[in-house]
Amino acid sequence: MLKTRIIPTLLLKGHTLVKDRQFAGQRPVGTLLPAVRVYNSRDVDELVILDVAASRQGRGPDISAIERAAAEVRVPLSIGGGVTTVADFESILQAGADKVVVNSAVFDDPTIVRAAADRFGSQCVIVSIDVLRDATGRFMCVSHSGSSVRNVTLEEHVKIVEAQGAGELLVCSIEHDGEMSGYDLEALDSTVSVASVPIILSGGCGSYAHMHLALSEHGASAVAAASIFHFTEQTPLGARAYLADQGLHVRDSEIATQETATQHLQKP
């Protein structure tokens, strides 16, 4: 049985970590390496680092920053931002990442997913999909860190990238991002209805109960979160303990058993 994953997400802008709301109003929350060291010491399931400035600035991944981060971690590391070619995949993986997250480039050339999957394996390819509702309530895809609405629905894009060999999907609702009021479960339901690969849900988590709802009742394979770990006393280990107490299959660790679910019980 696959284990449920709780995945902290770090947003990188230049040399600074930032946190935003609805992909706007970015505020500094620290620097990369100290945060990576903290999450590494807490034995998190995985870690995602996204360079949120790269695609808007039209530049590639910061390989030196990736190498520095990878040197600090012993947990699976996924890197995204500015990925436009298979060579970018190769550079990121050679720098020490385990998986590569690609978003904007896929809209112009979906075959980048197939080429990367064929060369490195689908398990290395995460397609990130950011969505906004249009006036009719459809979930429309958005690229370039929320700055460009694309003429393709969430469901259409999921079918395209799966056909090209995506190994996982990282789905984020821009309207829920940073609000800490709960994940967009309707966006998750829409993804689950057409997807057959694991889905990582992101955007809006404010409590462990939000994670449990997405995982236990709406089909997410993993949950990603940022604000809950930056701005509250809640932790990835606390989330793991809570979810285990609710009967979900989570990864055991010596550290996690030191935190009981009752110490971290959260209201929905």
N, C-alpha and C positions, 0 to 999 in steps of 0.2 A: 504493500500500500504506500502511495506517495505521501510524504509528510507535508503538512501545511507549513507555508513559509511566511514569515513576517520580515519585510525588507525595508530598512531605512533608505531614504532617498536624499542625496546631497545635490544641491543645485549650485553649479560653479559659474561665476562670471568674472573672467580674468583670474586674479589670484584670491578672490573673495568668495566665500559662500554666501548665498542670498536666500531669502524666503519671500514669496510673493502671495498675493491673493488674486485669483482669477487671471494669473499670468501677468499681473501689473503691480506697480508699487513695490518693486523689489527693495528689501531692506537687508543690510549686512547682518549676518549671524555668526561670523567667525571666519576662520581660514581652513583650508582643506586638510592638511596633515594632522593637526590636533584632533579634528573631528573623526578622521579615519582611525586614528589610534584609539580613541574612546570606543568606537563601535567594535573595533577589533578585540579590545580587552573585554567587551561585553559578550563576545561569542555570538554575534548575530548570525542569522541564517544565511543572508546574502547582503551585499551592499551595492547600490546603484548610484553612480555619479554621472550627472548630466550637465554638460557645458551648454547653458541656456543662451549664451551669446554667440556661439560659433556660427549657426546657420544664418542668423540675422546679419552678422558681419561678413558673411561669405567666405569664411576661412575654415580650414580643416581642424582636426582634433589636436589638442596640445599634448603631444606625445611625452614631453618631459614631465608634465604634471602627472600623467598617467603612470609613468615609470616610478615616480616618487610615491604615489599612492599605493601602487601594487607592491612596492618594497615593504610597506608597513602592514599588510593584511595577510591573514591566513584563511580568510573566508572567501567564498566565491564572489568575484567582482565583475560587475557589468558596467560598461562605459558607453556613453552616447554624446552626441553633439558634433555637428560638422561632418558627419560620415556621408560621403558622396560616391565613393568608389570601393571596389574590392580591395584595392591597395590600402585604403584606410582601415578596413577590417583587419588586414594582415598586420599593419603597423600597431594597431591597438592590442591585438592578441600577442604579438611579439613583445610588447611593452609590459605584459603581465596580466592583462585582463582575461577573464574566462569566457565572457560573452560580450557581444557588441549590440548596442541599441541603435537602430536606424529609424528615421521618421521622414523628414522632408524630402529627401532624395527619392524615396519610393514612389511618390506621386508622379514624378517626371519619368522615372525609369524603374518600373517594378521588377525588371529582370536582375537588378542588383541583388535582390533577395535570393533568387535562384542561383546566381553565380556564387554568392557567398556560401549558401547552403551546400552546394555541390563541392566547393573547395574545402570548407572547414567543418561542415556538418550542421544540420539544422539546429542542433542543441546550442550552437554558438550565436544564433541569430534571433534577436528580439526585435520585433517591429513595434514601435511606440505609436499609438494613435490618440491624438487629442481631439476632443469633440465639443461642439456647441450645438444647441438646438436652434433651428430656424423658425420662422414665423408659423410654420405648419406643425411644429413639434418634432420634426425629423432630426436625428443626430447627424450633423454634417462634420466632416473632417476638417481640421485646421492644421496648417504647417508653419514652419519658421517661428517656433516658440509663440504660437498664438496670433501671429500677425497676418496670416494669409488663409482665408476661408476657401476651401477647395470644393469643386462641384462634384462631390462624391459622398455618398452616405456612409455611415459607419459599417452597416451590413455589407454594402458593396465592396468596401475596401478590405474588410476582413476576408471575404471570399477570394479577392485578388491575391493578397499576400500569403494566404494559406496555400493557394495553388502554386505559388512560387517557392514554397518550402520554408516559410517562417516556422521557427520552433516554439516561440512563445509570443504572446501579445501583451503589451503594457498599455492599458486603456485608462485615460484620464479625462474626466469631465472638467472643462475649464470653469464652468459656472460653480462647481463645488470646490475647486482648488483653493486651499488655504482657509476655507470657511469653518472647518472643524465641526460641521453640522451633520456629517454623515456622508458616506459615498453615494454616488449617483447609481442607485440600484437599477433604474430603468435602462441606463446605458449598459450596465453589466448584463441585464436580461437580454437586450438586443444583441450583444456580442455572443453570449452563450447560445442564442437561438441559431447561429450560423457557424460557430467555431467548433473545431474538434481538437485544437491544441490548447495547452494550459494558458489561462488568463490571469495576469497580474492586474489587480484593480488599484487605481491611485486616485487621489483627489478628494479631500473632504473629511478624512478620518479625524474624529475627536475623542474616541473612547475605544476601549477594548471590545465593548458590545457592538460597535459599528463593524469591527473586523469580523466578529463572530457571525453577524447577520449576513455579511457578504459571502463568507466562506461556507456557512452551514445551510443557508436557504436559497442562495442565488447563484451558486456554481463557480465562484472564483477559486482558482487554485492557489493563489497567494495574494497577500495584500501589501501594498507599498504605502509608506507614510513618512511625513516630514515634520509638519507643525506640531503634532502630538508629542514628538520627541524633543523638539527645540523649545517649546513654550509651556510644557506641563511637566509634572513629576512622573508621568507615565514612561515606561521603558520597554524596549523590545523583550527583555526577559520577563517583565511583568505581563506583557501581552501573551507570551508563550505559556506562562503559568495559568493565566486566566483561560485561555483556549483549551489547554489540557484539562482543566477542571470542568469545562463544558463538554468534554468528550471528544474533542478533535485530536487527530493524530499529529502531534508535533514532535520535533526533534528533541531528544533528551540531551541534557548537558549537566555537568556537575554544578555549573554556575546557576543554571535555571532552577535547579531544585532548591536552592537557597531562598528563593522568593516564592511565597505561597500565593495562590490565587486570591485568597481572602484579603491579603494586604493590598491588592491592586484592583479590587472589584469596582467597576465603573457603571454608572447609570447609562442607559441608551441615549 
